[in-house]
Each structure stands twice: as C-alpha cells, then as structure tokens.
C-alpha cells in the first residue's frame, strides 16, 4: 500500500536495507530523540520523546525497534517518527540515505 505522506518513494522502497536496530538508534540520536534498551529480558529498543523522561509512561513511546528488521517494520518505525513531528527529509538524512 502506498504511503501518501512519503515524497521520496525511491528511498521508501529501499527501507529493506536497514537490517539492525543499531541503525535506527543512531538515527534517533541524530534526530535528538531519546532511546532506551529493554530491561525486561526482550531484545528490543525504544525510541522515545526527549521531553518525557518517564520510560514507564506510554505517552513517551514513539516507536519500538526490534533487533532484526524487515521492510514493513522499518516503514512502521519511519511512520511513527513522522507522526511525532520529524520531517521526512530529516529522517532520511539521519539514516544516511539522503
């Protein structure tokens, strides 16, 4: 399904090139977002609102990043960051794709 908010369709199609959560964590840090690793024995990380320091508050959660990624999960993370208010081009730049 096409995502109307995405203007750079050529890059959108290439989101399957992101294979590890570390790439999203680096990008989130470049964007000024807060990140944290799960402490509950699971292997995921989270991207969080830098203005809400409470990891137990669901409102601070922007996206969950699994250890191993695939195209649809990458697109979901991308959309959640856009929903938070970060511009598409800023996300592409943070991922090193623009």
C-alpha positions, 0 to 999 in steps of 0.5 A: 500500500502506498504511503501518501505522506512519503515524497521520496518513494525511491528511498521508501522502497529501499527501507529493506536495507536497514537490517539492525536496530543499531541503525535506527538508534543512531538515527534517533540520536541524530534526530535528538530523540531519546532511546532506551534498551529493554530491561525486561529480558526482550531484545528490543529498543525504544525510541522515545520523546526527549521531553518525557523522561518517564520510560514507564509512561506510554505517552513517551513511546514513539516507536519500538525497534526490534533487533532484526528488521524487515521492510514493513517494520522499518516503514512502521518505525519511519511512520511513527517518527513522522507522526511525532513531528520529524520531517521526512527529509530529516529522517532520511538524512539521519539514516544516511540515505539522503 
